[in-house]
């Protein structure tokens, strides 16, 4: 009988609770309905026993040891430095990671792997607020400050908190197929499965985090009508403002000119449609860029690659 794939999720005092429980719940859901579980999920810690997460919830853990198939390190703030400096944990990580089929981190767990020398030469993700700090402290790695999660060979790293769920779903897809990963996402009532290349800050989220912006509803409408003219006159009229007033207020609220913001919305939508395999001409029409040539020019300017190459890299399985 084939043994379940062992997944070790490293926790420690002060770790981010959802960094641990989010991926663990995804892997647990993948076992439901199976005669034999595919995954054996273990929460491990440097010394074993109860570890208290950042939210005060205590997690029961085993002491690190053995050889996992998949190894993930949770992030955190309080307790992160102690985890980075724990010689026993670093020694086990250096031993276990090379033998694992894949290893990685959620959020600032990347700091723990980097401290163990396991991310040198790799492109990695971490929480947006820690990208600069990670890059400055560990010059031997490349920080992708934009992506939700990054796969570089056998190394899987994700950005902040909920992105660990996105990455875990991608791991399940790699093991057991997209149908099961999508079923789990529906069971979890997720709004959507987010691909790794999606930005930590979508244009809509950026607008929503600016609490005083008067344009959240307008931007929501823009996203649903990308194929329509979204120039300043049209948007100003919809917002009930003069063109000059709209331009000034919109730029102040979003930190982008209307034209740049609209292009960001259109190119974000184009990336999703490319991954779904739609023809370039159809995508250009759907997102309001009119022609495949114009789509190609804007896409290369923003992302540094042709749409066709992006589609090859991210085509849905």
C-alpha positions as CSV (number, residue, x, y, z in Angstrom):
1,X,0.0,0.0,0.0
2,X,1.3,3.4,-1.0
3,X,2.1,5.5,2.1
4,X,0.4,9.0,2.3
5,X,2.5,11.9,1.3
6,X,3.8,13.5,4.5
7,X,3.4,17.2,4.7
8,X,5.2,19.0,7.5
9,X,4.1,22.6,8.3
10,X,6.5,24.3,10.6
11,X,5.0,26.4,13.4
12,X,6.6,28.3,16.3
13,X,5.6,30.7,19.1
14,X,3.9,33.7,17.6
15,X,3.4,32.2,14.1
16,X,0.5,33.5,12.0
17,X,-2.3,31.0,12.7
18,X,-3.8,31.1,9.2
19,X,-0.4,30.4,7.6
20,X,-0.6,27.0,9.3
21,X,-4.3,26.2,9.4
22,X,-5.1,27.5,5.9
23,X,-2.8,25.1,4.0
24,X,-3.5,22.3,6.5
25,X,-7.3,22.6,5.8
26,X,-6.7,22.4,2.1
27,X,-4.7,19.2,2.3
28,X,-7.1,17.8,4.8
29,X,-10.0,18.5,2.4
30,X,-8.1,16.6,-0.3
31,X,-8.3,13.5,1.8
32,X,-12.1,13.6,2.3
33,X,-13.9,10.8,0.5
34,X,-10.8,8.8,-0.2
35,X,-10.4,5.2,0.9
36,X,-6.8,5.9,1.8
37,X,-5.7,9.5,2.7
38,X,-3.3,11.0,0.1
39,X,-1.8,13.4,2.7
40,X,-0.5,12.9,6.2
41,X,-0.4,16.5,7.5
42,X,1.8,17.2,10.6
43,X,2.3,20.5,12.4
44,X,5.8,20.5,13.6
45,X,7.8,22.9,15.7
46,X,11.4,23.3,16.9
47,X,10.8,21.8,20.3
48,X,7.4,20.1,19.9
49,X,4.4,20.4,22.2
50,X,2.0,23.4,22.3
51,X,2.9,26.5,20.4
52,X,0.8,29.6,20.8
53,X,0.0,31.4,17.6
54,X,-0.2,35.2,17.1
55,X,-3.9,35.1,17.8
56,X,-3.6,33.2,21.1
57,X,-4.8,29.9,19.7
58,X,-2.4,27.1,20.8
59,X,-1.4,24.5,18.2
60,X,-0.4,21.0,19.1
61,X,2.9,20.1,17.3
62,X,5.3,17.3,17.0
63,X,9.1,18.0,17.3
64,X,10.7,18.5,13.9
65,X,12.2,15.3,12.5
66,X,11.9,12.7,9.8
67,X,11.7,13.2,6.0
68,X,8.6,15.0,4.7
69,X,7.5,14.9,1.1
70,X,6.4,18.5,1.3
71,X,7.8,21.0,3.8
72,X,6.3,24.4,4.5
73,X,7.3,27.0,7.0
74,X,4.7,29.4,8.4
75,X,5.2,33.1,8.7
76,X,4.9,35.3,11.7
77,X,6.2,38.5,13.4
78,X,6.6,37.8,17.1
79,X,8.8,34.7,17.3
80,X,10.1,34.9,13.8
81,X,13.6,35.9,14.8
82,X,13.8,33.1,17.4
83,X,12.8,30.6,14.7
84,X,15.4,32.0,12.3
85,X,18.1,31.6,15.1
86,X,17.0,28.2,16.4
87,X,20.0,26.0,15.5
88,X,18.1,22.8,15.8
89,X,15.4,23.9,13.4
90,X,18.0,25.2,10.9
91,X,19.9,21.9,11.1
92,X,16.7,19.9,10.4
93,X,15.6,22.2,7.6
94,X,19.0,21.8,5.9
95,X,18.7,18.0,6.2
96,X,15.1,17.7,5.2
97,X,14.7,20.2,2.4
98,X,17.1,18.6,-0.1
99,X,15.3,15.2,0.4
100,X,11.8,16.7,0.1
101,X,10.0,16.6,-3.2
102,X,9.3,20.3,-2.6
103,X,9.7,22.8,0.2
104,X,8.7,26.4,0.8
105,X,7.0,28.9,3.0
106,X,4.0,31.0,3.6
107,X,4.3,34.7,4.2
108,X,7.5,35.6,6.2
109,X,8.3,32.0,6.7
110,X,10.7,32.7,3.8
111,X,13.0,34.4,6.3
112,X,13.4,31.1,8.2
113,X,14.3,29.2,5.0
114,X,16.7,32.0,4.0
115,X,18.4,31.9,7.4
116,X,19.0,28.2,6.8
117,X,20.6,29.0,3.4
118,X,17.8,27.2,1.4
119,X,16.7,30.1,-0.8
120,X,20.0,31.2,-2.4
121,X,19.7,31.7,-6.1
122,X,15.9,31.3,-5.9
123,X,13.1,33.7,-6.9
124,X,10.7,33.9,-3.9
125,X,7.6,35.7,-2.6
126,X,6.8,37.0,0.9
127,X,4.4,39.5,2.4
128,X,4.4,42.8,0.6
129,X,5.5,44.6,3.8
130,X,8.6,42.4,4.2
131,X,9.8,42.3,0.6
132,X,12.4,45.0,1.0
133,X,13.7,43.6,4.3
134,X,14.0,40.1,2.9
135,X,15.9,41.4,-0.1
136,X,18.2,43.5,2.0
137,X,19.1,40.8,4.5
138,X,19.5,38.0,2.0
139,X,21.3,39.2,-1.1
140,X,21.5,35.7,-2.6
141,X,17.8,35.5,-3.5
142,X,15.5,37.4,-5.8
143,X,12.3,38.7,-4.2
144,X,9.2,38.9,-6.4
145,X,7.3,41.7,-4.7
146,X,4.2,41.3,-6.9
147,X,3.1,37.7,-7.2
148,X,0.8,35.8,-4.8
149,X,3.0,32.8,-4.9
150,X,6.1,31.8,-6.8
151,X,7.4,28.3,-7.9
152,X,11.1,28.1,-8.6
153,X,12.1,24.5,-9.2
154,X,11.1,22.6,-6.0
155,X,10.8,25.8,-4.0
156,X,7.2,27.1,-3.4
157,X,6.8,30.4,-1.6
158,X,3.8,32.5,-1.1
159,X,3.0,36.1,-0.1
160,X,0.9,37.0,3.0
161,X,-1.6,34.9,5.0
162,X,-4.5,33.9,2.7
163,X,-2.1,33.3,-0.3
164,X,-1.0,30.1,1.6
165,X,-4.4,28.7,0.7
166,X,-3.9,29.7,-3.0
167,X,-0.5,28.0,-3.0
168,X,-1.9,24.9,-1.2
169,X,-4.6,24.5,-3.8
170,X,-1.9,24.7,-6.5
171,X,0.0,22.0,-4.7
172,X,-3.1,19.8,-4.6
173,X,-3.7,20.5,-8.3
174,X,-0.1,19.4,-9.1
175,X,-0.7,16.1,-7.1
176,X,-4.3,15.3,-7.8
177,X,-5.6,17.5,-10.6
178,X,-7.4,20.7,-11.2
179,X,-10.9,19.2,-10.7
180,X,-10.2,18.3,-7.1
181,X,-8.5,21.7,-6.4
182,X,-11.5,23.5,-7.8
183,X,-13.9,21.3,-5.8
184,X,-12.0,22.2,-2.6
185,X,-12.1,25.9,-3.5
186,X,-15.9,25.7,-4.0
187,X,-16.2,23.9,-0.7
188,X,-14.3,26.6,1.0
189,X,-16.6,29.2,-0.6
190,X,-13.7,31.0,-2.1
191,X,-14.5,33.9,-4.5
192,X,-12.0,32.6,-7.0
193,X,-8.9,30.5,-7.2
194,X,-6.1,33.0,-7.6
195,X,-3.1,32.1,-9.8
196,X,0.4,32.8,-8.5
197,X,1.1,35.5,-11.0
198,X,-1.8,37.6,-9.8
199,X,-0.6,40.7,-8.0
200,X,-0.7,41.1,-4.2
201,X,-2.4,44.4,-4.9
202,X,-5.1,44.3,-7.5
203,X,-6.3,47.8,-8.8
204,X,-9.7,47.2,-7.0
205,X,-8.0,46.3,-3.7
206,X,-5.8,49.3,-3.9
207,X,-8.8,51.5,-4.4
208,X,-10.7,49.8,-1.5
209,X,-7.8,50.3,0.9
210,X,-7.8,54.0,0.3
211,X,-10.7,54.5,2.7
212,X,-11.7,57.9,1.6
213,X,-11.8,57.2,-2.2
214,X,-15.2,58.1,-3.7
215,X,-14.5,55.9,-6.7
216,X,-14.9,52.3,-5.4
217,X,-18.3,51.8,-7.1
218,X,-17.1,53.4,-10.3
219,X,-14.1,51.1,-10.4
220,X,-16.4,48.1,-9.8
221,X,-18.4,49.3,-12.8
222,X,-15.3,49.7,-14.9
223,X,-14.2,46.1,-14.2
224,X,-17.5,44.9,-15.5
225,X,-17.4,47.1,-18.6
226,X,-13.8,46.9,-19.9
227,X,-14.9,46.6,-23.5
228,X,-16.6,50.0,-23.3
229,X,-14.8,53.4,-23.7
230,X,-13.3,54.3,-20.4
231,X,-11.7,57.6,-21.2
232,X,-11.8,60.7,-19.0
233,X,-14.9,62.2,-20.5
234,X,-16.9,59.0,-20.1
235,X,-15.8,58.3,-16.6
236,X,-16.1,61.9,-15.5
237,X,-19.7,62.0,-16.8
238,X,-20.5,58.8,-14.9
239,X,-19.0,60.2,-11.7
240,X,-20.9,63.4,-12.1
241,X,-17.8,65.6,-12.2
242,X,-16.1,67.9,-14.6
243,X,-13.3,66.3,-16.5
244,X,-10.6,68.4,-14.8
245,X,-12.1,67.7,-11.3
246,X,-12.4,64.0,-12.1
247,X,-8.9,63.7,-13.3
248,X,-7.5,65.4,-10.2
249,X,-9.6,63.6,-7.7
250,X,-9.2,60.2,-9.2
251,X,-5.4,60.5,-9.4
252,X,-5.2,61.7,-5.8
253,X,-7.4,58.8,-4.7
254,X,-5.7,55.9,-6.6
255,X,-2.2,57.3,-7.1
256,X,-2.6,56.6,-10.8
257,X,-3.9,58.6,-13.7
258,X,-7.2,57.4,-15.1
259,X,-5.5,56.1,-18.2
260,X,-2.9,54.1,-16.3
261,X,-5.5,52.7,-13.9
262,X,-7.8,51.6,-16.8
263,X,-4.8,49.9,-18.5
264,X,-4.0,48.0,-15.3
265,X,-7.6,46.8,-15.0
266,X,-7.5,45.6,-18.7
267,X,-4.1,43.9,-18.4
268,X,-5.1,42.1,-15.2
269,X,-8.2,40.8,-17.0
270,X,-6.1,39.9,-20.0
271,X,-3.7,37.7,-17.9
272,X,-6.7,35.7,-16.6
273,X,-8.1,35.2,-20.1
274,X,-4.7,34.2,-21.5
275,X,-4.3,31.5,-18.9
276,X,-7.8,30.2,-19.9
277,X,-6.6,29.9,-23.5
278,X,-8.7,32.4,-25.4
279,X,-7.4,33.7,-28.7
280,X,-5.6,37.1,-28.5
281,X,-8.1,38.8,-30.8
282,X,-11.0,37.7,-28.6
283,X,-9.1,38.8,-25.4
284,X,-8.3,42.2,-26.9
285,X,-12.0,42.8,-27.7
286,X,-13.1,41.6,-24.2
287,X,-10.8,43.9,-22.3
288,X,-11.2,46.9,-24.6
289,X,-7.8,47.0,-26.2
290,X,-9.4,46.7,-29.7
291,X,-6.6,44.7,-31.4
292,X,-4.2,41.9,-30.7
293,X,-1.3,44.2,-31.7
294,X,-2.3,46.8,-29.2
295,X,-2.8,44.1,-26.5
296,X,0.7,42.8,-27.3
297,X,2.3,46.2,-27.0
298,X,0.7,47.1,-23.7
299,X,1.3,43.6,-22.3
300,X,5.0,43.6,-23.2
301,X,5.5,47.1,-21.8
302,X,3.9,46.2,-18.5
303,X,5.1,42.6,-18.0
304,X,8.2,42.3,-20.1
305,X,7.0,39.4,-22.2
306,X,4.7,38.7,-25.1
307,X,1.1,37.5,-24.4
308,X,1.8,34.3,-26.3
309,X,4.8,33.5,-24.0
310,X,2.7,34.3,-20.9
311,X,0.0,31.9,-22.1
312,X,2.5,29.1,-22.6
313,X,3.8,29.6,-19.1
314,X,0.4,29.8,-17.4
315,X,-2.0,27.9,-19.6
316,X,-4.7,26.1,-17.5
317,X,-4.1,22.4,-17.2
